[in-house]
Structures are given as C-alpha cells and as structure tokens.
Amino acid sequence: MQSRYFEITAQGRGSFPIDMLRFGQLYPVGVDDARNIEPPSPTDSAFKNGVRNITLATTGSYMKEYAVIQRFASFGWNAEVTKEIKGEER
C-alpha cells in the first residue's frame, strides 16, 4: 500500500479535542498550530472571536482521513484536508 501524507485544518471554538492527536496520530504542522491547541487567554484576540484554526499532519489511507474528519465533527469542530502528498511525491 502506498504511503500518503496529508494535512487537516481543524476549526473550532473552546477546548481542542486533545484525544484527536492520539486517535488520528496527528501532529501540529507549525509552532503556531501547536500554540493554538491550548485555549486562548481572555486577552488574546482569538478569544474574542472564539474560532481557532489548527493545521495537523499525519500519514495514512483515505479511510483514516474520513475517520479523522468525522471524529472532529463529533467534538463540534470542522475539519478538512488542505494538503495531500502521495508516497512517491514526498
């Protein structure tokens, strides 16, 4: 089976569903994404509008991608694939 790298951007309010990192074997793409996993402080501009975007990466199949997106939805977060690279393209 061919390996596949993909990035998912999750968007939501409130507490980030931290179990998603384990469930989806996800990791933050950048430093800002890692920081956004923590809820913003009341002095942060992100706190005022409440919506945070966090880009996470993993490898796996289309079935895994679907499961991760559906699991985010169960926590009230929207998620979509924003980048995909097949094994030989990496």
N, C-alpha and C positions, 0 to 999 in steps of 0.2 A: 504494500500500500504506500502510496506517495505521501510524503510529509507536506504539511501545509501550515504556513504561519498566517495568523490573522489578528487584526486589531479590532476591538469593540469599543465604541464610545458609549458609556453609560451616562444617563442624565436623570437626576432626581433631586429630591429635597430630603432634608432630615438626615438621619443616620444612614451611612453607607452599609449595605448588607455585607459585612466583612467575611462571612462564610463563603461568599462568591469567589474569593481568592482561592480557597481550598477546592470548592466544588468544581470550578472551571479551570483549575490550575493556571490562574491568571496572575499577571504581574503588571504593575504600573509601567507605562512606557517612558515617562519622564519624571523629573523631580516634582514639577507642579502637579502632576497626576497623583503622585504619592502623597503630597501635602493635602490635596483635595479629598482624600479618603477620610481624613479627620473632619468632623463638623466645624464649620467656620465659627469664629468668635463673634459676639454681638457687634464688635467694632469693624469687622470685615465687610466689604461691600457685597460679597457673596451671601452674607447672612440676610441682607435687606431684600434681595430678590429670591433668595432661598434655593435657586436652581444651581446645581453644580454639574459640570461635565468632567468625566474621568475617562481617560483612554487607557485600556488594558490590552495586553497581548497574550497569546498562547499559541500552541500548535495543536492540530488535530483534524478531525473529519467534519463534514458538513452536519452530521448528526450531533456532534458535540457543539457546534456553533448554534444550532437550533435549540438544544437543551439549555445552553447558557443564556440565550436571549429570553427564552420562556421563563427561566428561573428568576432573572432580573425582574421580569414583569410581575411575578408573584410577590415581589417585595415593593411593588409600586414604582419601580424605576424603568425608564425606557432604555433600550439598548439596540444598537445596530452595528453591523460590520462596516468599518470605514476603510479597511485596507486588507488586501489578501495577496499572498505570495505563495505560489506553488513551489514544491521542493527544488526543482531544477533552476528556478529563477533566483533563489536565495544566494 
